[in-house]
Structure formats: structure tokens, C-alpha cells
Amino acid sequence: MRRIAHIMLVTLFAALLLSSAGFAWEISYEGDVMPNSSTLGSSKWYTWVWPQGFAQTSSDGSVLHMVDPWTESPFPLYPYCYREHGTVPGGTPMTIEARVRVPSADTGGLIGYAVGFGVSAGLRGAYVTLWPERVGTRYWNEDASAFQAVDLTQFHTFRIAMNGDVRPHFWVWMDGAEIFSGESISRSSSGDGAFFGADQGVAEYANGATFDSYWDYVRYSKEFLPVPEPSALLALAAGVGVLGLPFIRRRRAR
């Protein structure tokens, strides 16, 4: 009977984790259709492409494949998806998470720009930029502020969570481990909402830039959803264990 009690506790613990991980996501794009597909209803993403649409972008099975080859002129395709552009007031907490890999990227000599995704509310926000061999954390109006080596030819999961302070703080996690945190710095123009795809700076400034990226899923919420600390998970496990003690004691008393 003790084994049954343990199984019940483990099952309850797993259910609590799963519910806390997925409860607050407003938008959950799974990569099985184009991000701007009408079948997604209110969950669809708007697309910005320069100049002729998602001609080189396709959905491969359940993974979105985004390709940005340099076209004849004057700009690359610049595949880019966004939500609520210009409509999120400052002080709104925001979170975005994506599972992505970048097998190739040529930024045309620009260090701080590549494939990326991020969030912004009012004039403040943050995002990450991705290359095959590294990830960078960017403020909205500065060059990449932090780099970390990682093999992004394989899938990794990244989350950015920004709180709702007047001067918001944000955190970046990779595969559940925190890799950066800092205060979001203001920018000169509003880019409110969330986005993923090619970095706009490359389209504006780089000649010959090309990218190849695969997006397994992208999730977005106007809530602050940090990755739980290991200590918090242990505390939750301990709490669930305490809840189960009376059951175990009753079984022993019989």
C-alpha cells in the first residue's frame, strides 16, 4: 500500500507541475500550420515580410521552417511574426517561450543581429538572438549585451519573462536554466507585443544576410511566468508529501 501512496503522490506532483506550466499561456502555436493561418482563429500570428510574403517559408510536419534567403533587391524576405503590435501598455508583464533550432545564419557582418524572438510593453522590452553556435540577449536599443555558447543546430527551449514594474526586470532561461537577467532599457519607438523570426536589424542594415530556422512551438502570455526555481519545486514536492502523510499513517494503523 505504501507503493500505491507513493504513486499517487508522484502523479499529483506531476499534475501540479503540468498545470502550472501551461495554465496561463494565452497563445500556444504548435508549428503544425502556418503562423498566419486562419485555422488558428484568435491565436494566429500576424506576419511581416519584405517584400513578397512567406514564399520561402513552410510548415514541415509539426515544425515551422523559416528561411530568409537574400533576394534580388533591395531587401531579404525577412520572415517575421508578431502579436498585438503597438497595443500593449507599459507596465504589462509578458512572457514568451519557444523551442527552436538554427542550423545556419549569415548576418552579413552584423554581430548583434540574427534570428530571434522577444516581448515589449510600451517602450521597454527584451529579446534573444540566435546563431548556430551561440545565443545573445538584447536590449531594445543596444547591441547584444550577453553571449553564451550553445549548439543551436539542435533544438533548445528559451523563455523570456518580463515583470510589470515601471522599470521592468526580465529573465532569460535556456532549457530551464537561467542564463541572463537585467533591467529592460527604453527604446526610441514602440514595438509592443511579441515576435519571432528574422531580426529586423538584419533586413535594414545587412547585405546578403541569410537564415534558416525551425520552430517547434511558440507560447506567449501577458502574465509574468518565470521558470520555477529548483528550491520551489522541492518545496512543492515536500508540501504534496505532507498532504499524503495522513493517508500513509492510516494505512499503517490498520
N, C-alpha and C positions, 0 to 999 in steps of 0.2 A: 504493500500500500504506500510505503514511503516513495517508491519509484513513481507511482501514479501522481502523488502530490508534487513531486519534482517536475514531472512532465507538465502538469497544469500550470505551475509557476513559470516555467520556461515559455510556454505558449502565451500566457498572459503578458509576460515581459516583451516578447516579440511583437504581440499585437499593439502594445503601447508604443513601441518604437516606430512601427509602421504607420500608425495613425498620426503620431506627432510629425513624422517625416513628410507625409503627403496631404495633411488636412487642409493647410492654408494656401496651397497653390491655386491661384486664380486661373492661370493659363498653363496647360501642360501639352506641349507639342511633341509628338512621338516620332516624327520623321517619316511616317508611312505615306504621307501625301505632300504635295507642295505646300509650303507655309502659307501661301495666299489662297489656298483652295476654298471655294465656297462651302465645301462639305464640313469645314471646321466651324462654321457659324460664327458666333461671337468670339471664338478662340483663335480665329485666323490672324496672321501677321500681315501687316502692310509691307509692300516691297518698294525699294528704291533701287533702280538700276540705271546705268548710264552707258550707252544710250538706248539699247533696244530690248530690254527685258531679260528674263531668265532663259535666254536662248541656250546657254551652255550649262544650265543647272538642271539636275534631275533628281528624282527620288529613287534610290536604289533599294528596293525591298522596304525595310523599315528604317532606313538611314538616309537622310538628306545629303546629297552630294553637291557641293557648291564649287564651281570652277570659275575663276576670273582670269581668262586669257587676255592678253593685250590685243585689242582690236585695231583696225586700221587707223582710226583717228576720230576725235582728238583724245578720247579717254577710254579707259578699260570698261568692261561691263559693270564692275563694281556691284556685285550682288549683295544686298543689304536688306535685312528685315527689321521692322520696328513696330512698337506698340505705343499708342497714346502720345504721339509726338506733340510737344508743346502744351500739354493739358494737365500735367501733374504739378500741383503747387509745391513750393518749397516747404521743407519740414515733413514731407511724406516719407515714411520708412519704405524701403524697397529691397527686394531680394530677387536674384536671378541665378539659375543653376543650369549648366549644360554639360553633357558628355560628348566630347569632341576629339577628333584627331586631325592633324595637319601634316600630310605626307610630304608636301612641298610648298615652298614660299620664296619668292624672289621679290624683295621690296624695292628694287631699283636703286639701292644705296641708302635708303632711309632706315635709320636704326630703330626709331621708336614706333614704327607703324607696321601692322601686319593684319592677319585675320584676328577678330576679336569679338567681345560682347560686353555689355555693361548696362548700367542704370543711371538715371539722373532725375532729380526733382528740383524744379526751379532752376537756379544757376549752379547747382552743385551735383556732382556725381563722380563715378569712378568706373574703370573697366580694365579688363586684362587683354593683352595682345599675345598672340600665339604664333610661334615658329616651329619647325620640325624639331629643333634641338633645345628650345628654351621657352619660358613664359615670362612676360613682363607685366607689371602693374602700372597703370597710367592714371594720373590725374587728368581732369578735362583740359587744362590749359598748359600742360607741361610735357616734356619728353618723358619717356619711360623712367619711372622712379626706382624700380627694383627689378632685377632679373634673377631667374633661377633656372638652372639646367634641368631639363627633363626630356625624355624621349617622347615627343608628341606624334611620332609616326604610329604610336599605339594609343588607344582610347584612354582618356583621363577625364575625371569629373571635377569641374570647378564650380564654386559657389561664391557669389559676391553678395554680402548683406550690408545695407546702409541703414543706420538708425534715423530717427526723426528729429534729431536735435537741430537747433538753429545753425550751428556749425557741425554738420553731421560727421560722424565717425564711420568708417567702413572696414570690413574684414574680407580677406580672400582665403578660401580653403581649396586645396587640391587633394582629391581622394580622401576627404575627411580630415586632413591635417592643415592647420592654419599656416599660411606661408607669408602673409602680409597683413598689416593693419595700419591705419593712419587717418588723419583728418582730411575730408574732402575739400579741395580747393575750388574757389569760384571760377567760373569761366565767363567769357565776354558775351556769349549768346546762349539762348536756351535750347537744350536738346532733350526735353523732358520725356521720360518713359523708359523703355528698354529696347535694346537692339542686339542683333548678332549678324555676323557676316564679315565682309571685307571692310577694312578700316578706311574711313573717308579720306584721311590724310594721304593715303597712297594714291587714290584716284585723283586728288588735286595736285599732287606735287611730284609723283614718281613716273618716270618714263620707262615703259617696258615691264612694269610690275605684274607678276602672275601668282596666283594662289590656287591651292587645291585643298579642300577641307570636307570632312564628313561629320555630320551632326546626328547623333543617336537620339537625343531629346533635348528640349529647352523648356525650362519651367520658370514661371515669373509670378511674383506676388507683390502687392503694395502692403506688405507686412514685413517686419524685421524677423527673419528666420535664420538665426545663427546655427552653425553646426554644433550639436551638444558636446560639451567638454567630457572627456572620459570620466572625470570625477562625478559629473552629474548623472551619467549613465550608471555608475556604480551605486550612487545614492538611490536611484530609481530601482535598481535591482534589489538593494537592501530593503527598500520600502515594500516591494512586492513580496520579498521573503518574509517580512514581519507579518504581512497580511495572511500568509499561509501557515504561520505557526499554530494558531488555534486548531486548524484542521488536522495538522500532524499530531498535535497533542491529544486530540480527541481519539484519533485512530490508535494511538499508543495506549490510551487508558482502557480501551475495550479488552 
